[in-house]
Amino acid sequence: MSAPKPVPGFDLNEEPANASTSVAKSNDNTVVLRGVSVPLNSDVGGAFVTDLARNKERLFSDQQVCEKYDITPDNWTAITQDKALRLRVNAEHERRMLNGTAAQESAAKIFTEAPEVLGSILRDQQASPRHRIEASKELRATARAGDEKPGDTADRVIITINLGADEKLVFDCGPPKQNKEATDVETKW
């Protein structure tokens, strides 16, 4: 079976037919961060593009980005004027929107305000007792997030060896045991 022929314009390895209207490959694009020229396709450059996408999503302020990467006001102006960088940031922003990362991070940022709001409801003597109890339950759940027992969701491993003639060896390894001494397999037989 042969591979399907890619649709023109959607094959990432194909050279663009009209270079003037398409985005040029930007393997040599760099940005100066902390006084060092960093390629945008490096790990640090990718993190910078992601942080600029967060800036576009209003999760990071201009000041936070400039402080994190030690960018001067003059360099910030030059960075915002760079068309290739803007295209990368727009692509990253769109990717984050489509896979839900932008919404998840935005919700997490807003959620940080929830304990304070719930605490004010809990301390408000004029609030309905039902609301105060619900606020305390939510605060308790938030405070104890991640306290789930690791054994509750552990995978179970069963190994079956078919010996033929309807003979099988079955080993039920069960969920991983914690805080117990390792047992010798031979003592179980």
Residue pairs with C-beta under 8 A, 6 or more apart in sequence:
6 14
8 14
8 17
9 16
9 17
16 22
23 84
23 87
24 84
26 40
26 41
26 84
26 88
27 39
27 41
28 39
29 39
29 40
29 41
29 82
29 84
29 85
29 88
30 37
30 38
30 39
30 40
30 45
31 37
31 38
31 40
31 45
31 48
31 79
31 82
31 85
32 38
32 75
33 44
33 48
33 69
33 70
33 71
34 69
34 70
35 70
38 44
38 45
38 48
39 45
40 46
40 48
40 49
40 84
40 85
40 88
48 69
49 85
49 88
49 89
49 92
50 92
50 96
51 60
51 65
51 68
51 69
52 65
52 85
52 89
52 92
53 89
53 92
53 93
53 96
53 102
54 60
54 105
55 61
55 62
55 64
55 65
56 89
56 90
56 93
57 93
57 96
57 102
57 105
57 106
59 102
59 105
59 106
59 109
62 76
65 71
66 72
66 73
66 76
71 79
79 85
80 86
93 102
95 101
96 102
97 103
114 138
114 142
115 139
115 142
118 135
118 138
118 139
118 142
119 135
119 139
121 127
121 131
121 132
121 135
122 132
122 135
122 136
122 139
124 132
127 135
150 178
151 175
151 176
151 178
154 175
154 176
155 175
156 172
156 173
156 174
156 175
157 172
157 173
157 174
158 170
158 171
158 172
158 173
159 170
159 171
159 173
160 168
160 169
160 170
160 171
161 168
161 169
161 170
161 171
162 168
163 169
